[in-house]
Amino acid sequence: MRLKLLCILLLMSALAEADHTCIDGYPMGTPVEVSQPLPSKWFRVGTEDVRQDTTHTALKKRYEEEYVSGYDEGPVGSLCLKLESGYVEVTTSDFGPGVQYSVPAPKCVKCSAVGVAEMEFASGTGLRLGLTKAQASELLQTKIVADLTDVRFEETESSGVRKVLHTEVLSLEFKDNRLVRFSVYDFREGA
């Protein structure tokens, strides 16, 4: 499962530049398994839920030139913007939606320096780049010890005779006790 999840993360990162040979992957973190789905507010970017198709449609309409689509009518797309504190990348694909915040620019995605208010893309997790592990632990109500941590919920869903593995992941990366990257993804495999 970890290998499949890593492949999905790599695909999501490479989504915006499908014809580019770059692979912007991130190592897997120490798993923290949770028994309940991640809070729905964690999937919010500003006031919008990244799991909703309408969110991606609105972003595509608003950021026409900055929004990269795999194909015009499909659910595949990515938007990467430079914010004051770092970068935000909102993605969606056949695997599922996600959002990533990072201090360094993503290697494989062109990020636009469009002037947007930081609050428009604030994370529903309450996390902000630059927080310490203690501050992040308090916000998430989960003890964060490792520099790379993946808070993960998994369940098997039944859709008639089909089984679908549903995985939600909050991935965190710290350097020198400061949060430099975090992302939230919602995957469905076998749909």
Buried (B, 14 or more C-beta within 10 A) or exposed (E): EEEEBBEBBBBBBBBBBEEEEEEBBBEBBEBBEBEEEBBEEBBBBBEBBBBEEEBBEEBBEEBEEBBBBBEEEEBBBBBBBBBEBBBBBBBBBEBBBBBBBBBEBBEBBEBBEBEBEEEEBBBBBBBBBEBBBEBBBBBBEBEBEBBBBBBBBBEEEEEEEEEBBBBBBBBBBBEEEBBBBBBBBBBBBEB
